[in-house]
Structures are given as structure tokens and as C-alpha cells.
């Protein structure tokens, strides 16, 4: 009998005897059994890794990362992967991705929902009411607008790259003291996160939810970032232009409603929304599309003691304005000789555009804090988020009637 210890040295080029074959098989069986025993263990270790692998979010809208006109497909962060969430009911205020989708849809339809954050509140409701009014739906109907949003915005989140231009628009040492701000050349963003949040119509808190605080607190050019899939506000495209009167746009009408904190823009002669049937004793209201309503945006009105109710005329529209800071004027409404000239920029108290009216010192303008729109009073003017304020020259021009009520 051949010792088992020498079995590996058998010459298998020759036909083995039955005894040799059986001995060799006995020697190999333990090894085969061990291999089969280990396979399940390996499978159990690999399974969690498969679950935690990032999932790609498709973005059929496409785009170009360099231009940031439309972000490219986004990769979900590994710490945000959750089981599939069923769609929100069509007949109610949406939640989750459907809420972001709705806010983006309204924003791009020029019915501003305020900050895009996936938490639709009063401003989103007002935007829905405006959209329903224009399209002839019952004012509080959610089915039509949710259906339209899901069709128009199939993917609410996307990925973009932090552009190189951010280095020209961020000043981490921007002072808060007005006398020191007056010595600066620009009222820049204070961080890359602030720059990117305003660029995509949201706030830093929502960017943190999407990307995590570690990334948001250390952003630099060329870093990838998950953002709302909305057309970005490109501050670098501003030139400091003065927008002049326009034959059609100057004929429009602006209604500033300080009770619901919304500005509404109408064509020169909105269509009547009531009709009288022949021989009818009363005029009967009907539901039909109000094509006279062009746009609506959330605002912060001035303090009640400074609000100038009445009808005024839009006189000028200036991008990247210098701001005359007069503490006495802010406190009492009367000018003093002790004023500072604050340079232009997104963190100017008047934001990136000034739209002055025939009432001295009263106008519509941007803001340094878009997340406070509707929740904090301005000194006397009408504040809008910068991404909304910069749209005004596309909608109205000097000569437009501005009614503050």
C-alpha cells in the first residue's frame, strides 16, 4: 500500500489501478467539502456591500457640467439610500422627491415657491394657486399641478460641479460692520456653499441634507454636488446693466400684496373673470383661465410704518447697484448727511438688482438672505430672492404701474 502522504507524487499519466483511484478520491474529498462549506460565508459577506453601493439617478434632461445650464445625472450619496418611496397622492400637497419636483416646476413656470427645500409651505401653496388660476383649474386643486410637475420634471435632483468662477465671488472675510463693508469692492458670498445654494434656488441647509455637512463645509472648485434640478442663477452673467423702457413690458401692472407677501405681475389689460348671462339678475362668476397673470413671486414687504401704499410708477432697473446706507433713514424714514456707499454684490442688503419706483426710496430689490423671505421685515422696500428679482427685467420695465396694497 502506498502511504497517503505520498499520494501527490503518483504518476497519473499512466492508467491508475482501482485502488489508487479510490485512495486519491479519499484524499481530495475533504478539500472539496471545505470549498463548498466556505461559499455561503463569502456570499453573506458580499451582500451588504452590494446593498450599500451607490445608485445612479438618471437625468434625461441632459446638459453640460461646464456651462451648468443643466446638471448631469446625479449619483446618490451612500448615506442617503433608502427603500423605494411610493409617489405622493396626486390630490394633496406632495412630500419627498415629489415635493422637490413640484417646487422646481413652479419655479421654472415663473410662479415662485420660495426656497426649494422639499418642504412645501405657504409660498408653494400660493404658487399653486397662481398656476391654477392661469390654467383655469379650481384654485386649491392639486391633481393638475402635480400631474404636470411629474411630466415636466422626471428627475428632481442632479449633480453639478463647483465652477472655477466661484473664486471671484466668494470672500470668506467679508465683514459684517457697514463701515468696513464700504471699503470693499464687492459684497461677495461668504462661502462656496452659499454661492452654490443661491445658484440652485435653495439654502445651505438643504444642500447639507443632500450632500452631508463634511462636503458642504469644505467645497472647492470642481467638487461634485447634488442639487435641485432647476435652471441655475448665473451671477457671473450680470453686467451692471440699466434696463430701459419697453413698448410691451412697460404696459404691464404689478400688484404687491403685503397681506399674503406676494408680488403678482399682470398684462396691461387682464381678461375679466366674470360674465353676465342675458336677463340675469346677477353677474355669475365662472372658472376659466386667467391668461392676464404672467408671474408671481414671494416677497418680504417693508415694516408697516414705512410701507407706502398706493399706485406708483416703475422708474429705473439697475443690476449690481451701489447702496446708500443711511441709518437715520432706516430708523425714521428721513435722510441724513451721514451715509455710507455699500458696494454691489449678492450680499448687499438690496441684492443684485434695484427696481426703483416714483416714490423716493421705495423699490423692489434682491436680498442677502433668501431664506428669510416672508419671515423678516425689510426697512421699507419689497424684497425678493435674488434668483427671482433678476427675472423682473424679463417681465416688466420702467413705466410699469406698481400698486402696493
Buried (B, 14 or more C-beta within 10 A) or exposed (E): EEEEEEBEEBEEEEEBEEEBEEBBEEEEEEEEEEEEEEEEEEEEEEEEEEEEEEEEBEBEBEBEBEEBEBBBBBEBEEEEEEEEEEEBEBEEBBBBBBBBBBBBBBBBBBBBBBBBBBEBBBBBBBBBBBBBBBBEBEEEBBEBBBEBBBEBBEBBBBBBBBBEBBEEBBBEEBEEEEEEBBEBEBBBBBBBBBBBBBBBBBBBEBBBBBBBEEBBEEBEEEBBBBBBBBBBBBBEEBEEEEBEBBEEBBBBBBBBBBEBBBBBBBBEEBEEEEEEEEEEEEEEEEEBBBBBBBBBBBBBBBEEEBBBEEBBBBBBBBBBBBBEBBEEBBEEBEEEEEBBEBBBBBBBBBBBBBBBBEBEBBBBBBBBBBBBBBEEBBBBBBBBBBBBBBBBBEBBBBBBBBBBE
